[in-house]
Amino acid sequence: LPFGLTLASCATGGGDGGDDDATTAPTGTGDATNPFGMAENTTVDAVIFDGGYGVDYVELAGEALAGLHAGSSVKVSPSTQIATELQPRFVGGNPPDLVDNSGAGQIGFNTILDQVEDLTDLVDAPNYEGTTIRDTLYEGVLAPGTFGDKLAALNYVLTVYGVWYSGSLFEKNGWTPPTTWAEAKELGAEAKKAGKYLFVWGTEAATYYQTLAIESAIKEGGDEVRLALENLQPECWSHDAVQATFQAMKEIVDLGYVKPGGAGTQFTAAQAQWSNGQEALLYPSGSWIENEMKDQTADGFQMKGVPAFSVTSSAAMSPTALHSTAGEPFIVPSQAKSVAGGKETLRAMLSKEAATNFSRTKLAPTVVKGIVPADGFGSTALVSQTDMLDAAGDAIFTFDFVSTYGMNQEQLPIWNSFLGGKKSVADLTGELQAITDRIREDDTIEKIEVS
């Protein structure tokens, strides 16, 4: 969900659950040790999406909760179909105490906004180390879970988007990662001299280059570009910054700096041409790329990333401005048996120990800052992610219109053709705009205003 998402929301009640007989044990004190007044001997019912991160990190946080609250525990139930399994429980008035509402089968937030807690009291509470949670979080990470004035979800994991490269290969050749498309074109010439390509792509991931293009255009033209695209405005793909980015990419394609044949190559095979074969210098992706390619990465590769390039050195946003967003949205249903238990589990997850455990085992940053050590637990990519986040400061942005309106499948063949040199900038622009226009004019599709 995008930063600044605007949806109508209804206020919900607080307390420790919906039913009068939800618990017979005395409530807690509501002090710094138990800020939500979780009852003694509570078994927290947590349903956690069992995706790329597994569920063990919540189980370990549950152990920390049990250590602080003797007699209480967290029962973690894995799920890969959150909506299918939990919508009947919401309807029946007996939802879990905590839900990781993630994955392709997540529950639409617009359908449950009035059924989940506002988590403002969570981020205003002290963590297990005694520091106010809000003060421990990266800038902007609460926005994706905020609807109107309600913090309906706490997103736990940060995804950093960038252009990834081999630190060892660049050092060996004296290359510097680009910050503008002009520098990228110069690097493409150097790559060609070395018998390599600048970029490579695979058929299912051709739109990774669309993501890069949108990032670049937003950095070049500022927030007006983001809002035009997010809000499906007429001629949004014709914005000067978007067109300048497309033109820069077209030059690189026409110069032969993109390895041919990507439209017929499975995407992880194409990624391996970069990470294992080192046939290309750069690859745009989210920070999952290291884990995804961990078995197909050359020894000593030293994976690192840089933010998307701007078109010029006088762009609206700084070179360090970064596309990053928080994911894995956790919610606490208002009719849960123990609302306080759900919030207390999240408080345990946001402790320094739990956040450190997640980053060490999953090689991904959480929304808790200052966790990853200088050596990134041995991961150069993780170090690079935290360096990019620190350098960006509050210049962090995201966008979500592609997934909000399910555009990706239609956009894939367009980008495969463009990267293969078979479409002009005018073709690319017109076909992407046609998709946007059709969705905007379709009254059966609910529109989400982004600000």
Secondary structure as a PSIPRED ss2 file (coil, helix, strand):
# PSIPRED VFORMAT (PSIPRED V4.0)

   1 L C   1.000  0.000  0.000
   2 P C   1.000  0.000  0.000
   3 F C   1.000  0.000  0.000
   4 G C   1.000  0.000  0.000
   5 L E   0.000  0.000  1.000
   6 T E   0.000  0.000  1.000
   7 L C   1.000  0.000  0.000
   8 A C   1.000  0.000  0.000
   9 S C   1.000  0.000  0.000
  10 C C   1.000  0.000  0.000
  11 A C   1.000  0.000  0.000
  12 T C   1.000  0.000  0.000
  13 G C   1.000  0.000  0.000
  14 G C   1.000  0.000  0.000
  15 G C   1.000  0.000  0.000
  16 D C   1.000  0.000  0.000
  17 G C   1.000  0.000  0.000
  18 G C   1.000  0.000  0.000
  19 D C   1.000  0.000  0.000
  20 D C   1.000  0.000  0.000
  21 D C   1.000  0.000  0.000
  22 A C   1.000  0.000  0.000
  23 T C   1.000  0.000  0.000
  24 T C   1.000  0.000  0.000
  25 A C   1.000  0.000  0.000
  26 P C   1.000  0.000  0.000
  27 T C   1.000  0.000  0.000
  28 G C   1.000  0.000  0.000
  29 T C   1.000  0.000  0.000
  30 G C   1.000  0.000  0.000
  31 D C   1.000  0.000  0.000
  32 A C   1.000  0.000  0.000
  33 T C   1.000  0.000  0.000
  34 N C   1.000  0.000  0.000
  35 P C   1.000  0.000  0.000
  36 F C   1.000  0.000  0.000
  37 G C   1.000  0.000  0.000
  38 M C   1.000  0.000  0.000
  39 A C   1.000  0.000  0.000
  40 E C   1.000  0.000  0.000
  41 N C   1.000  0.000  0.000
  42 T C   1.000  0.000  0.000
  43 T E   0.000  0.000  1.000
  44 V E   0.000  0.000  1.000
  45 D E   0.000  0.000  1.000
  46 A E   0.000  0.000  1.000
  47 V E   0.000  0.000  1.000
  48 I E   0.000  0.000  1.000
  49 F E   0.000  0.000  1.000
  50 D C   1.000  0.000  0.000
  51 G C   1.000  0.000  0.000
  52 G C   1.000  0.000  0.000
  53 Y C   1.000  0.000  0.000
  54 G C   1.000  0.000  0.000
  55 V C   1.000  0.000  0.000
  56 D H   0.000  1.000  0.000
  57 Y H   0.000  1.000  0.000
  58 V H   0.000  1.000  0.000
  59 E H   0.000  1.000  0.000
  60 L H   0.000  1.000  0.000
  61 A H   0.000  1.000  0.000
  62 G H   0.000  1.000  0.000
  63 E H   0.000  1.000  0.000
  64 A H   0.000  1.000  0.000
  65 L H   0.000  1.000  0.000
  66 A H   0.000  1.000  0.000
  67 G H   0.000  1.000  0.000
  68 L H   0.000  1.000  0.000
  69 H C   1.000  0.000  0.000
  70 A C   1.000  0.000  0.000
  71 G C   1.000  0.000  0.000
  72 S C   1.000  0.000  0.000
  73 S E   0.000  0.000  1.000
  74 V E   0.000  0.000  1.000
  75 K E   0.000  0.000  1.000
  76 V E   0.000  0.000  1.000
  77 S E   0.000  0.000  1.000
  78 P E   0.000  0.000  1.000
  79 S E   0.000  0.000  1.000
  80 T C   1.000  0.000  0.000
  81 Q C   1.000  0.000  0.000
  82 I H   0.000  1.000  0.000
  83 A H   0.000  1.000  0.000
  84 T H   0.000  1.000  0.000
  85 E H   0.000  1.000  0.000
  86 L H   0.000  1.000  0.000
  87 Q H   0.000  1.000  0.000
  88 P H   0.000  1.000  0.000
  89 R H   0.000  1.000  0.000
  90 F H   0.000  1.000  0.000
  91 V H   0.000  1.000  0.000
  92 G H   0.000  1.000  0.000
  93 G C   1.000  0.000  0.000
  94 N C   1.000  0.000  0.000
  95 P C   1.000  0.000  0.000
  96 P C   1.000  0.000  0.000
  97 D C   1.000  0.000  0.000
  98 L E   0.000  0.000  1.000
  99 V E   0.000  0.000  1.000
 100 D E   0.000  0.000  1.000
 101 N C   1.000  0.000  0.000
 102 S C   1.000  0.000  0.000
 103 G C   1.000  0.000  0.000
 104 A C   1.000  0.000  0.000
 105 G C   1.000  0.000  0.000
 106 Q C   1.000  0.000  0.000
 107 I C   1.000  0.000  0.000
 108 G C   1.000  0.000  0.000
 109 F H   0.000  1.000  0.000
 110 N H   0.000  1.000  0.000
 111 T H   0.000  1.000  0.000
 112 I C   1.000  0.000  0.000
 113 L H   0.000  1.000  0.000
 114 D H   0.000  1.000  0.000
 115 Q H   0.000  1.000  0.000
 116 V E   0.000  0.000  1.000
 117 E C   1.000  0.000  0.000
 118 D C   1.000  0.000  0.000
 119 L C   1.000  0.000  0.000
 120 T H   0.000  1.000  0.000
 121 D H   0.000  1.000  0.000
 122 L H   0.000  1.000  0.000
 123 V H   0.000  1.000  0.000
 124 D C   1.000  0.000  0.000
 125 A C   1.000  0.000  0.000
 126 P E   0.000  0.000  1.000
 127 N C   1.000  0.000  0.000
 128 Y C   1.000  0.000  0.000
 129 E C   1.000  0.000  0.000
 130 G C   1.000  0.000  0.000
 131 T C   1.000  0.000  0.000
 132 T E   0.000  0.000  1.000
 133 I H   0.000  1.000  0.000
 134 R H   0.000  1.000  0.000
 135 D H   0.000  1.000  0.000
 136 T H   0.000  1.000  0.000
 137 L E   0.000  0.000  1.000
 138 Y C   1.000  0.000  0.000
 139 E C   1.000  0.000  0.000
 140 G C   1.000  0.000  0.000
 141 V C   1.000  0.000  0.000
 142 L C   1.000  0.000  0.000
 143 A H   0.000  1.000  0.000
 144 P H   0.000  1.000  0.000
 145 G H   0.000  1.000  0.000
 146 T E   0.000  0.000  1.000
 147 F E   0.000  0.000  1.000
 148 G C   1.000  0.000  0.000
 149 D C   1.000  0.000  0.000
 150 K E   0.000  0.000  1.000
 151 L E   0.000  0.000  1.000
 152 A C   1.000  0.000  0.000
 153 A C   1.000  0.000  0.000
 154 L E   0.000  0.000  1.000
 155 N E   0.000  0.000  1.000
 156 Y E   0.000  0.000  1.000
 157 V E   0.000  0.000  1.000
 158 L E   0.000  0.000  1.000
 159 T E   0.000  0.000  1.000
 160 V E   0.000  0.000  1.000
 161 Y E   0.000  0.000  1.000
 162 G E   0.000  0.000  1.000
 163 V E   0.000  0.000  1.000
 164 W E   0.000  0.000  1.000
 165 Y E   0.000  0.000  1.000
 166 S E   0.000  0.000  1.000
 167 G H   0.000  1.000  0.000
 168 S H   0.000  1.000  0.000
 169 L H   0.000  1.000  0.000
 170 F H   0.000  1.000  0.000
 171 E H   0.000  1.000  0.000
 172 K H   0.000  1.000  0.000
 173 N H   0.000  1.000  0.000
 174 G C   1.000  0.000  0.000
 175 W C   1.000  0.000  0.000
 176 T C   1.000  0.000  0.000
 177 P C   1.000  0.000  0.000
 178 P C   1.000  0.000  0.000
 179 T C   1.000  0.000  0.000
 180 T E   0.000  0.000  1.000
 181 W H   0.000  1.000  0.000
 182 A H   0.000  1.000  0.000
 183 E H   0.000  1.000  0.000
 184 A H   0.000  1.000  0.000
 185 K H   0.000  1.000  0.000
 186 E H   0.000  1.000  0.000
 187 L H   0.000  1.000  0.000
 188 G H   0.000  1.000  0.000
 189 A H   0.000  1.000  0.000
 190 E H   0.000  1.000  0.000
 191 A H   0.000  1.000  0.000
 192 K H   0.000  1.000  0.000
 193 K H   0.000  1.000  0.000
 194 A C   1.000  0.000  0.000
 195 G C   1.000  0.000  0.000
 196 K C   1.000  0.000  0.000
 197 Y E   0.000  0.000  1.000
 198 L E   0.000  0.000  1.000
 199 F E   0.000  0.000  1.000
 200 V C   1.000  0.000  0.000
 201 W C   1.000  0.000  0.000
 202 G C   1.000  0.000  0.000
 203 T H   0.000  1.000  0.000
 204 E H   0.000  1.000  0.000
 205 A H   0.000  1.000  0.000
 206 A C   1.000  0.000  0.000
 207 T C   1.000  0.000  0.000
 208 Y H   0.000  1.000  0.000
 209 Y H   0.000  1.000  0.000
 210 Q H   0.000  1.000  0.000
 211 T H   0.000  1.000  0.000
 212 L H   0.000  1.000  0.000
 213 A H   0.000  1.000  0.000
 214 I H   0.000  1.000  0.000
 215 E H   0.000  1.000  0.000
 216 S H   0.000  1.000  0.000
 217 A H   0.000  1.000  0.000
 218 I H   0.000  1.000  0.000
 219 K H   0.000  1.000  0.000
 220 E H   0.000  1.000  0.000
 221 G H   0.000  1.000  0.000
 222 G C   1.000  0.000  0.000
 223 D H   0.000  1.000  0.000
 224 E H   0.000  1.000  0.000
 225 V H   0.000  1.000  0.000
 226 R H   0.000  1.000  0.000
 227 L H   0.000  1.000  0.000
 228 A H   0.000  1.000  0.000
 229 L H   0.000  1.000  0.000
 230 E H   0.000  1.000  0.000
 231 N C   1.000  0.000  0.000
 232 L C   1.000  0.000  0.000
 233 Q C   1.000  0.000  0.000
 234 P C   1.000  0.000  0.000
 235 E C   1.000  0.000  0.000
 236 C H   0.000  1.000  0.000
 237 W H   0.000  1.000  0.000
 238 S H   0.000  1.000  0.000
 239 H C   1.000  0.000  0.000
 240 D H   0.000  1.000  0.000
 241 A H   0.000  1.000  0.000
 242 V H   0.000  1.000  0.000
 243 Q H   0.000  1.000  0.000
 244 A H   0.000  1.000  0.000
 245 T H   0.000  1.000  0.000
 246 F H   0.000  1.000  0.000
 247 Q H   0.000  1.000  0.000
 248 A H   0.000  1.000  0.000
 249 M H   0.000  1.000  0.000
 250 K H   0.000  1.000  0.000
 251 E H   0.000  1.000  0.000
 252 I H   0.000  1.000  0.000
 253 V H   0.000  1.000  0.000
 254 D H   0.000  1.000  0.000
 255 L C   1.000  0.000  0.000
 256 G C   1.000  0.000  0.000
 257 Y C   1.000  0.000  0.000
 258 V E   0.000  0.000  1.000
 259 K C   1.000  0.000  0.000
 260 P C   1.000  0.000  0.000
 261 G C   1.000  0.000  0.000
 262 G H   0.000  1.000  0.000
 263 A H   0.000  1.000  0.000
 264 G H   0.000  1.000  0.000
 265 T C   1.000  0.000  0.000
 266 Q C   1.000  0.000  0.000
 267 F H   0.000  1.000  0.000
 268 T H   0.000  1.000  0.000
 269 A H   0.000  1.000  0.000
 270 A H   0.000  1.000  0.000
 271 Q H   0.000  1.000  0.000
 272 A H   0.000  1.000  0.000
 273 Q H   0.000  1.000  0.000
 274 W H   0.000  1.000  0.000
 275 S H   0.000  1.000  0.000
 276 N C   1.000  0.000  0.000
 277 G C   1.000  0.000  0.000
 278 Q C   1.000  0.000  0.000
 279 E C   1.000  0.000  0.000
 280 A E   0.000  0.000  1.000
 281 L E   0.000  0.000  1.000
 282 L E   0.000  0.000  1.000
 283 Y E   0.000  0.000  1.000
 284 P E   0.000  0.000  1.000
 285 S E   0.000  0.000  1.000
 286 G E   0.000  0.000  1.000
 287 S C   1.000  0.000  0.000
 288 W C   1.000  0.000  0.000
 289 I H   0.000  1.000  0.000
 290 E H   0.000  1.000  0.000
 291 N H   0.000  1.000  0.000
 292 E H   0.000  1.000  0.000
 293 M C   1.000  0.000  0.000
 294 K C   1.000  0.000  0.000
 295 D C   1.000  0.000  0.000
 296 Q C   1.000  0.000  0.000
 297 T C   1.000  0.000  0.000
 298 A C   1.000  0.000  0.000
 299 D C   1.000  0.000  0.000
 300 G C   1.000  0.000  0.000
 301 F C   1.000  0.000  0.000
 302 Q C   1.000  0.000  0.000
 303 M E   0.000  0.000  1.000
 304 K E   0.000  0.000  1.000
 305 G E   0.000  0.000  1.000
 306 V E   0.000  0.000  1.000
 307 P C   1.000  0.000  0.000
 308 A C   1.000  0.000  0.000
 309 F C   1.000  0.000  0.000
 310 S E   0.000  0.000  1.000
 311 V C   1.000  0.000  0.000
 312 T C   1.000  0.000  0.000
 313 S C   1.000  0.000  0.000
 314 S C   1.000  0.000  0.000
 315 A C   1.000  0.000  0.000
 316 A C   1.000  0.000  0.000
 317 M C   1.000  0.000  0.000
 318 S C   1.000  0.000  0.000
 319 P C   1.000  0.000  0.000
 320 T C   1.000  0.000  0.000
 321 A C   1.000  0.000  0.000
 322 L E   0.000  0.000  1.000
 323 H E   0.000  0.000  1.000
 324 S E   0.000  0.000  1.000
 325 T E   0.000  0.000  1.000
 326 A E   0.000  0.000  1.000
 327 G E   0.000  0.000  1.000
 328 E E   0.000  0.000  1.000
 329 P E   0.000  0.000  1.000
 330 F E   0.000  0.000  1.000
 331 I E   0.000  0.000  1.000
 332 V C   1.000  0.000  0.000
 333 P E   0.000  0.000  1.000
 334 S C   1.000  0.000  0.000
 335 Q C   1.000  0.000  0.000
 336 A C   1.000  0.000  0.000
 337 K C   1.000  0.000  0.000
 338 S C   1.000  0.000  0.000
 339 V H   0.000  1.000  0.000
 340 A H   0.000  1.000  0.000
 341 G H   0.000  1.000  0.000
 342 G H   0.000  1.000  0.000
 343 K H   0.000  1.000  0.000
 344 E H   0.000  1.000  0.000
 345 T H   0.000  1.000  0.000
 346 L H   0.000  1.000  0.000
 347 R H   0.000  1.000  0.000
 348 A H   0.000  1.000  0.000
 349 M H   0.000  1.000  0.000
 350 L C   1.000  0.000  0.000
 351 S C   1.000  0.000  0.000
 352 K H   0.000  1.000  0.000
 353 E H   0.000  1.000  0.000
 354 A H   0.000  1.000  0.000
 355 A H   0.000  1.000  0.000
 356 T H   0.000  1.000  0.000
 357 N H   0.000  1.000  0.000
 358 F H   0.000  1.000  0.000
 359 S H   0.000  1.000  0.000
 360 R H   0.000  1.000  0.000
 361 T H   0.000  1.000  0.000
 362 K H   0.000  1.000  0.000
 363 L C   1.000  0.000  0.000
 364 A C   1.000  0.000  0.000
 365 P C   1.000  0.000  0.000
 366 T E   0.000  0.000  1.000
 367 V C   1.000  0.000  0.000
 368 V E   0.000  0.000  1.000
 369 K C   1.000  0.000  0.000
 370 G C   1.000  0.000  0.000
 371 I C   1.000  0.000  0.000
 372 V C   1.000  0.000  0.000
 373 P C   1.000  0.000  0.000
 374 A C   1.000  0.000  0.000
 375 D C   1.000  0.000  0.000
 376 G H   0.000  1.000  0.000
 377 F H   0.000  1.000  0.000
 378 G H   0.000  1.000  0.000
 379 S C   1.000  0.000  0.000
 380 T H   0.000  1.000  0.000
 381 A H   0.000  1.000  0.000
 382 L H   0.000  1.000  0.000
 383 V H   0.000  1.000  0.000
 384 S H   0.000  1.000  0.000
 385 Q H   0.000  1.000  0.000
 386 T H   0.000  1.000  0.000
 387 D H   0.000  1.000  0.000
 388 M H   0.000  1.000  0.000
 389 L H   0.000  1.000  0.000
 390 D H   0.000  1.000  0.000
 391 A H   0.000  1.000  0.000
 392 A H   0.000  1.000  0.000
 393 G C   1.000  0.000  0.000
 394 D C   1.000  0.000  0.000
 395 A C   1.000  0.000  0.000
 396 I E   0.000  0.000  1.000
 397 F E   0.000  0.000  1.000
 398 T C   1.000  0.000  0.000
 399 F C   1.000  0.000  0.000
 400 D C   1.000  0.000  0.000
 401 F H   0.000  1.000  0.000
 402 V H   0.000  1.000  0.000
 403 S H   0.000  1.000  0.000
 404 T H   0.000  1.000  0.000
 405 Y C   1.000  0.000  0.000
 406 G C   1.000  0.000  0.000
 407 M C   1.000  0.000  0.000
 408 N H   0.000  1.000  0.000
 409 Q H   0.000  1.000  0.000
 410 E H   0.000  1.000  0.000
 411 Q H   0.000  1.000  0.000
 412 L H   0.000  1.000  0.000
 413 P H   0.000  1.000  0.000
 414 I H   0.000  1.000  0.000
 415 W H   0.000  1.000  0.000
 416 N H   0.000  1.000  0.000
 417 S H   0.000  1.000  0.000
 418 F H   0.000  1.000  0.000
 419 L H   0.000  1.000  0.000
 420 G C   1.000  0.000  0.000
 421 G C   1.000  0.000  0.000
 422 K C   1.000  0.000  0.000
 423 K C   1.000  0.000  0.000
 424 S C   1.000  0.000  0.000
 425 V H   0.000  1.000  0.000
 426 A H   0.000  1.000  0.000
 427 D H   0.000  1.000  0.000
 428 L H   0.000  1.000  0.000
 429 T H   0.000  1.000  0.000
 430 G H   0.000  1.000  0.000
 431 E H   0.000  1.000  0.000
 432 L H   0.000  1.000  0.000
 433 Q H   0.000  1.000  0.000
 434 A H   0.000  1.000  0.000
 435 I H   0.000  1.000  0.000
 436 T H   0.000  1.000  0.000
 437 D H   0.000  1.000  0.000
 438 R H   0.000  1.000  0.000
 439 I H   0.000  1.000  0.000
 440 R H   0.000  1.000  0.000
 441 E H   0.000  1.000  0.000
 442 D C   1.000  0.000  0.000
 443 D C   1.000  0.000  0.000
 444 T C   1.000  0.000  0.000
 445 I C   1.000  0.000  0.000
 446 E C   1.000  0.000  0.000
 447 K C   1.000  0.000  0.000
 448 I C   1.000  0.000  0.000
 449 E E   0.000  0.000  1.000
 450 V E   0.000  0.000  1.000
 451 S C   1.000  0.000  0.000
